[in-house]
């Protein structure tokens, strides 16, 4: 149960990252800008999945 605060923090960071990702993709004019927005978001999703798996085990 001691991982719960970290899961909550990572969940908030994931939500904020999703909002930032949506804004960047709307402004993107080419594939390069979309990729630059997608890579950090995917890394945050990986962090989120890792924190959830650590919490459940």
N, CA, C and O atoms as a Maestro MAE file, in Angstrom:
{
 s_m_m2io_version
 :::
 2.0.0
}

f_m_ct {
 s_m_title
 :::
 protein
 m_atom[228] {
  # First column is atom index #
  i_m_mmod_type
  r_m_x_coord
  r_m_y_coord
  r_m_z_coord
  i_m_residue_number
  s_m_chain_name
  s_m_pdb_residue_name
  s_m_pdb_atom_name
  i_m_atomic_number
  :::
  1 25 0.806 -1.206 0.000 1 A "UNK " " N  " 7
  2 3 0.000 0.000 0.000 1 A "UNK " " CA " 6
  3 2 0.848 1.270 0.000 1 A "UNK " " C  " 6
  4 15 0.335 2.364 -0.233 1 A "UNK " " O  " 8
  5 25 2.143 1.121 0.261 2 A "UNK " " N  " 7
  6 3 2.975 2.316 0.325 2 A "UNK " " CA " 6
  7 2 3.250 2.898 -1.055 2 A "UNK " " C  " 6
  8 15 3.747 4.019 -1.163 2 A "UNK " " O  " 8
  9 25 2.928 2.143 -2.128 3 A "UNK " " N  " 7
  10 3 3.117 2.656 -3.487 3 A "UNK " " CA " 6
  11 2 1.955 3.522 -3.948 3 A "UNK " " C  " 6
  12 15 2.059 4.182 -4.982 3 A "UNK " " O  " 8
  13 25 0.858 3.537 -3.214 4 A "UNK " " N  " 7
  14 3 -0.337 4.254 -3.647 4 A "UNK " " CA " 6
  15 2 -0.092 5.737 -3.929 4 A "UNK " " C  " 6
  16 15 -0.590 6.228 -4.942 4 A "UNK " " O  " 8
  17 25 0.642 6.478 -3.101 5 A "UNK " " N  " 7
  18 3 0.887 7.895 -3.443 5 A "UNK " " CA " 6
  19 2 1.621 8.066 -4.767 5 A "UNK " " C  " 6
  20 15 1.362 9.014 -5.508 5 A "UNK " " O  " 8
  21 25 2.541 7.141 -5.066 6 A "UNK " " N  " 7
  22 3 3.272 7.229 -6.326 6 A "UNK " " CA " 6
  23 2 2.352 6.958 -7.511 6 A "UNK " " C  " 6
  24 15 2.476 7.593 -8.559 6 A "UNK " " O  " 8
  25 25 1.433 6.016 -7.342 7 A "UNK " " N  " 7
  26 3 0.479 5.712 -8.409 7 A "UNK " " CA " 6
  27 2 -0.427 6.912 -8.656 7 A "UNK " " C  " 6
  28 15 -0.744 7.220 -9.805 7 A "UNK " " O  " 8
  29 25 -0.838 7.580 -7.610 8 A "UNK " " N  " 7
  30 3 -1.689 8.762 -7.757 8 A "UNK " " CA " 6
  31 2 -0.927 9.880 -8.463 8 A "UNK " " C  " 6
  32 15 -1.468 10.535 -9.354 8 A "UNK " " O  " 8
  33 25 0.314 10.099 -8.070 9 A "UNK " " N  " 7
  34 3 1.122 11.147 -8.705 9 A "UNK " " CA " 6
  35 2 1.357 10.832 -10.178 9 A "UNK " " C  " 6
  36 15 1.240 11.717 -11.025 9 A "UNK " " O  " 8
  37 25 1.685 9.594 -10.486 10 A "UNK " " N  " 7
  38 3 1.915 9.207 -11.878 10 A "UNK " " CA " 6
  39 2 0.622 9.315 -12.681 10 A "UNK " " C  " 6
  40 15 0.662 9.667 -13.860 10 A "UNK " " O  " 8
  41 25 -0.513 9.024 -12.074 11 A "UNK " " N  " 7
  42 3 -1.796 9.168 -12.759 11 A "UNK " " CA " 6
  43 2 -2.062 10.630 -13.111 11 A "UNK " " C  " 6
  44 15 -2.537 10.930 -14.207 11 A "UNK " " O  " 8
  45 25 -1.763 11.522 -12.202 12 A "UNK " " N  " 7
  46 3 -1.943 12.956 -12.464 12 A "UNK " " CA " 6
  47 2 -0.995 13.414 -13.567 12 A "UNK " " C  " 6
  48 15 -1.394 14.165 -14.456 12 A "UNK " " O  " 8
  49 25 0.245 12.971 -13.513 13 A "UNK " " N  " 7
  50 3 1.215 13.334 -14.544 13 A "UNK " " CA " 6
  51 2 0.777 12.798 -15.903 13 A "UNK " " C  " 6
  52 15 0.942 13.479 -16.916 13 A "UNK " " O  " 8
  53 25 0.219 11.585 -15.940 14 A "UNK " " N  " 7
  54 3 -0.272 11.007 -17.193 14 A "UNK " " CA " 6
  55 2 -1.413 11.831 -17.758 14 A "UNK " " C  " 6
  56 15 -1.468 12.069 -18.964 14 A "UNK " " O  " 8
  57 25 -2.317 12.267 -16.909 15 A "UNK " " N  " 7
  58 3 -3.443 13.083 -17.364 15 A "UNK " " CA " 6
  59 2 -2.960 14.419 -17.927 15 A "UNK " " C  " 6
  60 15 -3.424 14.858 -18.980 15 A "UNK " " O  " 8
  61 25 -2.039 15.057 -17.231 16 A "UNK " " N  " 7
  62 3 -1.488 16.333 -17.706 16 A "UNK " " CA " 6
  63 2 -0.728 16.131 -19.019 16 A "UNK " " C  " 6
  64 15 -0.795 16.969 -19.919 16 A "UNK " " O  " 8
  65 25 -0.014 15.026 -19.118 17 A "UNK " " N  " 7
  66 3 0.714 14.721 -20.344 17 A "UNK " " CA " 6
  67 2 -0.242 14.485 -21.509 17 A "UNK " " C  " 6
  68 15 0.053 14.873 -22.639 17 A "UNK " " O  " 8
  69 25 -1.380 13.855 -21.246 18 A "UNK " " N  " 7
  70 3 -2.387 13.627 -22.292 18 A "UNK " " CA " 6
  71 2 -2.919 14.963 -22.824 18 A "UNK " " C  " 6
  72 15 -3.073 15.134 -24.033 18 A "UNK " " O  " 8
  73 25 -3.194 15.890 -21.934 19 A "UNK " " N  " 7
  74 3 -3.679 17.209 -22.350 19 A "UNK " " CA " 6
  75 2 -2.633 17.919 -23.197 19 A "UNK " " C  " 6
  76 15 -2.961 18.509 -24.226 19 A "UNK " " O  " 8
  77 25 -1.376 17.865 -22.768 20 A "UNK " " N  " 7
  78 3 -0.286 18.484 -23.518 20 A "UNK " " CA " 6
  79 2 -0.120 17.818 -24.885 20 A "UNK " " C  " 6
  80 15 0.110 18.494 -25.888 20 A "UNK " " O  " 8
  81 25 -0.237 16.503 -24.916 21 A "UNK " " N  " 7
  82 3 -0.115 15.767 -26.173 21 A "UNK " " CA " 6
  83 2 -1.203 16.179 -27.163 21 A "UNK " " C  " 6
  84 15 -0.922 16.391 -28.343 21 A "UNK " " O  " 8
  85 25 -2.431 16.292 -26.690 22 A "UNK " " N  " 7
  86 3 -3.533 16.693 -27.574 22 A "UNK " " CA " 6
  87 2 -3.300 18.081 -28.156 22 A "UNK " " C  " 6
  88 15 -3.550 18.310 -29.339 22 A "UNK " " O  " 8
  89 25 -2.824 19.007 -27.330 23 A "UNK " " N  " 7
  90 3 -2.556 20.363 -27.819 23 A "UNK " " CA " 6
  91 2 -1.452 20.369 -28.874 23 A "UNK " " C  " 6
  92 15 -1.565 21.047 -29.896 23 A "UNK " " O  " 8
  93 25 -0.391 19.615 -28.625 24 A "UNK " " N  " 7
  94 3 0.725 19.584 -29.567 24 A "UNK " " CA " 6
  95 2 0.328 18.941 -30.887 24 A "UNK " " C  " 6
  96 15 0.773 19.385 -31.945 24 A "UNK " " O  " 8
  97 25 -0.505 17.898 -30.844 25 A "UNK " " N  " 7
  98 3 -0.911 17.223 -32.075 25 A "UNK " " CA " 6
  99 2 -1.838 18.120 -32.894 25 A "UNK " " C  " 6
  100 15 -1.780 18.109 -34.124 25 A "UNK " " O  " 8
  101 25 -2.684 18.889 -32.230 26 A "UNK " " N  " 7
  102 3 -3.554 19.816 -32.966 26 A "UNK " " CA " 6
  103 2 -2.737 20.871 -33.705 26 A "UNK " " C  " 6
  104 15 -3.095 21.274 -34.812 26 A "UNK " " O  " 8
  105 25 -1.640 21.318 -33.096 27 A "UNK " " N  " 7
  106 3 -0.801 22.354 -33.702 27 A "UNK " " CA " 6
  107 2 0.193 21.787 -34.714 27 A "UNK " " C  " 6
  108 15 0.777 22.536 -35.498 27 A "UNK " " O  " 8
  109 25 0.386 20.467 -34.700 28 A "UNK " " N  " 7
  110 3 1.400 19.852 -35.561 28 A "UNK " " CA " 6
  111 2 1.046 20.028 -37.030 28 A "UNK " " C  " 6
  112 15 -0.105 19.884 -37.443 28 A "UNK " " O  " 8
  113 25 2.061 20.339 -37.790 29 A "UNK " " N  " 7
  114 3 1.870 20.548 -39.221 29 A "UNK " " CA " 6
  115 2 2.486 19.431 -40.060 29 A "UNK " " C  " 6
  116 15 2.165 19.292 -41.241 29 A "UNK " " O  " 8
  117 25 3.356 18.648 -39.467 30 A "UNK " " N  " 7
  118 3 3.942 17.538 -40.213 30 A "UNK " " CA " 6
  119 2 4.194 16.350 -39.286 30 A "UNK " " C  " 6
  120 15 3.974 16.419 -38.076 30 A "UNK " " O  " 8
  121 25 4.657 15.272 -39.888 31 A "UNK " " N  " 7
  122 3 4.861 14.031 -39.141 31 A "UNK " " CA " 6
  123 2 5.937 14.168 -38.068 31 A "UNK " " C  " 6
  124 15 5.843 13.537 -37.015 31 A "UNK " " O  " 8
  125 25 6.939 14.969 -38.318 32 A "UNK " " N  " 7
  126 3 8.033 15.160 -37.359 32 A "UNK " " CA " 6
  127 2 7.518 15.768 -36.048 32 A "UNK " " C  " 6
  128 15 7.921 15.339 -34.967 32 A "UNK " " O  " 8
  129 25 6.647 16.743 -36.139 33 A "UNK " " N  " 7
  130 3 6.097 17.379 -34.932 33 A "UNK " " CA " 6
  131 2 5.193 16.421 -34.169 33 A "UNK " " C  " 6
  132 15 5.162 16.442 -32.939 33 A "UNK " " O  " 8
  133 25 4.461 15.584 -34.889 34 A "UNK " " N  " 7
  134 3 3.619 14.588 -34.220 34 A "UNK " " CA " 6
  135 2 4.496 13.589 -33.474 34 A "UNK " " C  " 6
  136 15 4.186 13.208 -32.346 34 A "UNK " " O  " 8
  137 25 5.576 13.172 -34.098 35 A "UNK " " N  " 7
  138 3 6.491 12.233 -33.459 35 A "UNK " " CA " 6
  139 2 7.118 12.853 -32.211 35 A "UNK " " C  " 6
  140 15 7.279 12.182 -31.192 35 A "UNK " " O  " 8
  141 25 7.469 14.130 -32.295 36 A "UNK " " N  " 7
  142 3 8.061 14.805 -31.135 36 A "UNK " " CA " 6
  143 2 7.069 14.909 -29.980 36 A "UNK " " C  " 6
  144 15 7.474 14.959 -28.818 36 A "UNK " " O  " 8
  145 25 5.787 14.942 -30.286 37 A "UNK " " N  " 7
  146 3 4.776 14.973 -29.234 37 A "UNK " " CA " 6
  147 2 4.463 13.574 -28.714 37 A "UNK " " C  " 6
  148 15 4.147 13.399 -27.537 37 A "UNK " " O  " 8
  149 25 4.550 12.584 -29.591 38 A "UNK " " N  " 7
  150 3 4.146 11.225 -29.237 38 A "UNK " " CA " 6
  151 2 5.169 10.511 -28.352 38 A "UNK " " C  " 6
  152 15 4.785 9.795 -27.427 38 A "UNK " " O  " 8
  153 25 6.439 10.691 -28.615 39 A "UNK " " N  " 7
  154 3 7.471 9.953 -27.880 39 A "UNK " " CA " 6
  155 2 7.432 10.248 -26.372 39 A "UNK " " C  " 6
  156 15 7.435 9.301 -25.586 39 A "UNK " " O  " 8
  157 25 7.395 11.505 -25.934 40 A "UNK " " N  " 7
  158 3 7.316 11.740 -24.479 40 A "UNK " " CA " 6
  159 2 6.030 11.187 -23.862 40 A "UNK " " C  " 6
  160 15 6.027 10.706 -22.729 40 A "UNK " " O  " 8
  161 25 4.940 11.264 -24.626 41 A "UNK " " N  " 7
  162 3 3.683 10.736 -24.104 41 A "UNK " " CA " 6
  163 2 3.761 9.218 -23.940 41 A "UNK " " C  " 6
  164 15 3.260 8.683 -22.951 41 A "UNK " " O  " 8
  165 25 4.373 8.526 -24.880 42 A "UNK " " N  " 7
  166 3 4.536 7.078 -24.764 42 A "UNK " " CA " 6
  167 2 5.422 6.706 -23.579 42 A "UNK " " C  " 6
  168 15 5.185 5.694 -22.919 42 A "UNK " " O  " 8
  169 25 6.428 7.510 -23.311 43 A "UNK " " N  " 7
  170 3 7.276 7.249 -22.152 43 A "UNK " " CA " 6
  171 2 6.507 7.426 -20.846 43 A "UNK " " C  " 6
  172 15 6.713 6.671 -19.896 43 A "UNK " " O  " 8
  173 25 5.634 8.407 -20.798 44 A "UNK " " N  " 7
  174 3 4.799 8.601 -19.605 44 A "UNK " " CA " 6
  175 2 3.833 7.436 -19.452 44 A "UNK " " C  " 6
  176 15 3.590 6.976 -18.336 44 A "UNK " " O  " 8
  177 25 3.278 6.951 -20.564 45 A "UNK " " N  " 7
  178 3 2.393 5.787 -20.493 45 A "UNK " " CA " 6
  179 2 3.136 4.552 -19.997 45 A "UNK " " C  " 6
  180 15 2.581 3.750 -19.245 45 A "UNK " " O  " 8
  181 25 4.377 4.399 -20.412 46 A "UNK " " N  " 7
  182 3 5.191 3.289 -19.925 46 A "UNK " " CA " 6
  183 2 5.425 3.404 -18.420 46 A "UNK " " C  " 6
  184 15 5.350 2.410 -17.697 46 A "UNK " " O  " 8
  185 25 5.703 4.603 -17.960 47 A "UNK " " N  " 7
  186 3 5.867 4.839 -16.528 47 A "UNK " " CA " 6
  187 2 4.576 4.528 -15.774 47 A "UNK " " C  " 6
  188 15 4.605 3.933 -14.697 47 A "UNK " " O  " 8
  189 25 3.450 4.934 -16.347 48 A "UNK " " N  " 7
  190 3 2.154 4.667 -15.723 48 A "UNK " " CA " 6
  191 2 1.899 3.164 -15.625 48 A "UNK " " C  " 6
  192 15 1.487 2.674 -14.574 48 A "UNK " " O  " 8
  193 25 2.141 2.434 -16.707 49 A "UNK " " N  " 7
  194 3 1.925 0.983 -16.695 49 A "UNK " " CA " 6
  195 2 2.849 0.297 -15.691 49 A "UNK " " C  " 6
  196 15 2.442 -0.650 -15.018 49 A "UNK " " O  " 8
  197 25 4.078 0.766 -15.591 50 A "UNK " " N  " 7
  198 3 5.019 0.203 -14.628 50 A "UNK " " CA " 6
  199 2 4.570 0.455 -13.198 50 A "UNK " " C  " 6
  200 15 4.659 -0.432 -12.349 50 A "UNK " " O  " 8
  201 25 4.090 1.656 -12.931 51 A "UNK " " N  " 7
  202 3 3.649 1.964 -11.555 51 A "UNK " " CA " 6
  203 2 2.407 1.163 -11.187 51 A "UNK " " C  " 6
  204 15 2.272 0.727 -10.044 51 A "UNK " " O  " 8
  205 25 1.501 0.964 -12.137 52 A "UNK " " N  " 7
  206 3 0.306 0.151 -11.853 52 A "UNK " " CA " 6
  207 2 0.703 -1.302 -11.590 52 A "UNK " " C  " 6
  208 15 0.187 -1.928 -10.665 52 A "UNK " " O  " 8
  209 25 1.615 -1.836 -12.398 53 A "UNK " " N  " 7
  210 3 2.030 -3.222 -12.191 53 A "UNK " " CA " 6
  211 2 2.762 -3.395 -10.860 53 A "UNK " " C  " 6
  212 15 2.612 -4.425 -10.203 53 A "UNK " " O  " 8
  213 25 3.543 -2.406 -10.460 54 A "UNK " " N  " 7
  214 3 4.217 -2.484 -9.157 54 A "UNK " " CA " 6
  215 2 3.205 -2.399 -8.016 54 A "UNK " " C  " 6
  216 15 3.378 -3.032 -6.975 54 A "UNK " " O  " 8
  217 25 2.163 -1.622 -8.217 55 A "UNK " " N  " 7
  218 3 1.146 -1.477 -7.178 55 A "UNK " " CA " 6
  219 2 0.348 -2.760 -7.016 55 A "UNK " " C  " 6
  220 15 -0.031 -3.114 -5.900 55 A "UNK " " O  " 8
  221 25 0.086 -3.462 -8.113 56 A "UNK " " N  " 7
  222 3 -0.733 -4.654 -8.061 56 A "UNK " " CA " 6
  223 2 0.034 -5.891 -7.573 56 A "UNK " " C  " 6
  224 15 -0.580 -6.874 -7.157 56 A "UNK " " O  " 8
  225 25 1.363 -5.847 -7.621 57 A "UNK " " N  " 7
  226 3 2.129 -7.008 -7.171 57 A "UNK " " CA " 6
  227 2 2.595 -6.868 -5.754 57 A "UNK " " C  " 6
  228 15 3.254 -7.766 -5.230 57 A "UNK " " O  " 8
  :::
 }
 m_bond[227] {
  # First column is bond index #
  i_m_from
  i_m_to
  i_m_order
  :::
  1 1 2 1
  2 2 3 1
  3 3 4 2
  4 3 5 1
  5 5 6 1
  6 6 7 1
  7 7 8 2
  8 7 9 1
  9 9 10 1
  10 10 11 1
  11 11 12 2
  12 11 13 1
  13 13 14 1
  14 14 15 1
  15 15 16 2
  16 15 17 1
  17 17 18 1
  18 18 19 1
  19 19 20 2
  20 19 21 1
  21 21 22 1
  22 22 23 1
  23 23 24 2
  24 23 25 1
  25 25 26 1
  26 26 27 1
  27 27 28 2
  28 27 29 1
  29 29 30 1
  30 30 31 1
  31 31 32 2
  32 31 33 1
  33 33 34 1
  34 34 35 1
  35 35 36 2
  36 35 37 1
  37 37 38 1
  38 38 39 1
  39 39 40 2
  40 39 41 1
  41 41 42 1
  42 42 43 1
  43 43 44 2
  44 43 45 1
  45 45 46 1
  46 46 47 1
  47 47 48 2
  48 47 49 1
  49 49 50 1
  50 50 51 1
  51 51 52 2
  52 51 53 1
  53 53 54 1
  54 54 55 1
  55 55 56 2
  56 55 57 1
  57 57 58 1
  58 58 59 1
  59 59 60 2
  60 59 61 1
  61 61 62 1
  62 62 63 1
  63 63 64 2
  64 63 65 1
  65 65 66 1
  66 66 67 1
  67 67 68 2
  68 67 69 1
  69 69 70 1
  70 70 71 1
  71 71 72 2
  72 71 73 1
  73 73 74 1
  74 74 75 1
  75 75 76 2
  76 75 77 1
  77 77 78 1
  78 78 79 1
  79 79 80 2
  80 79 81 1
  81 81 82 1
  82 82 83 1
  83 83 84 2
  84 83 85 1
  85 85 86 1
  86 86 87 1
  87 87 88 2
  88 87 89 1
  89 89 90 1
  90 90 91 1
  91 91 92 2
  92 91 93 1
  93 93 94 1
  94 94 95 1
  95 95 96 2
  96 95 97 1
  97 97 98 1
  98 98 99 1
  99 99 100 2
  100 99 101 1
  101 101 102 1
  102 102 103 1
  103 103 104 2
  104 103 105 1
  105 105 106 1
  106 106 107 1
  107 107 108 2
  108 107 109 1
  109 109 110 1
  110 110 111 1
  111 111 112 2
  112 111 113 1
  113 113 114 1
  114 114 115 1
  115 115 116 2
  116 115 117 1
  117 117 118 1
  118 118 119 1
  119 119 120 2
  120 119 121 1
  121 121 122 1
  122 122 123 1
  123 123 124 2
  124 123 125 1
  125 125 126 1
  126 126 127 1
  127 127 128 2
  128 127 129 1
  129 129 130 1
  130 130 131 1
  131 131 132 2
  132 131 133 1
  133 133 134 1
  134 134 135 1
  135 135 136 2
  136 135 137 1
  137 137 138 1
  138 138 139 1
  139 139 140 2
  140 139 141 1
  141 141 142 1
  142 142 143 1
  143 143 144 2
  144 143 145 1
  145 145 146 1
  146 146 147 1
  147 147 148 2
  148 147 149 1
  149 149 150 1
  150 150 151 1
  151 151 152 2
  152 151 153 1
  153 153 154 1
  154 154 155 1
  155 155 156 2
  156 155 157 1
  157 157 158 1
  158 158 159 1
  159 159 160 2
  160 159 161 1
  161 161 162 1
  162 162 163 1
  163 163 164 2
  164 163 165 1
  165 165 166 1
  166 166 167 1
  167 167 168 2
  168 167 169 1
  169 169 170 1
  170 170 171 1
  171 171 172 2
  172 171 173 1
  173 173 174 1
  174 174 175 1
  175 175 176 2
  176 175 177 1
  177 177 178 1
  178 178 179 1
  179 179 180 2
  180 179 181 1
  181 181 182 1
  182 182 183 1
  183 183 184 2
  184 183 185 1
  185 185 186 1
  186 186 187 1
  187 187 188 2
  188 187 189 1
  189 189 190 1
  190 190 191 1
  191 191 192 2
  192 191 193 1
  193 193 194 1
  194 194 195 1
  195 195 196 2
  196 195 197 1
  197 197 198 1
  198 198 199 1
  199 199 200 2
  200 199 201 1
  201 201 202 1
  202 202 203 1
  203 203 204 2
  204 203 205 1
  205 205 206 1
  206 206 207 1
  207 207 208 2
  208 207 209 1
  209 209 210 1
  210 210 211 1
  211 211 212 2
  212 211 213 1
  213 213 214 1
  214 214 215 1
  215 215 216 2
  216 215 217 1
  217 217 218 1
  218 218 219 1
  219 219 220 2
  220 219 221 1
  221 221 222 1
  222 222 223 1
  223 223 224 2
  224 223 225 1
  225 225 226 1
  226 226 227 1
  227 227 228 2
  :::
 }
}
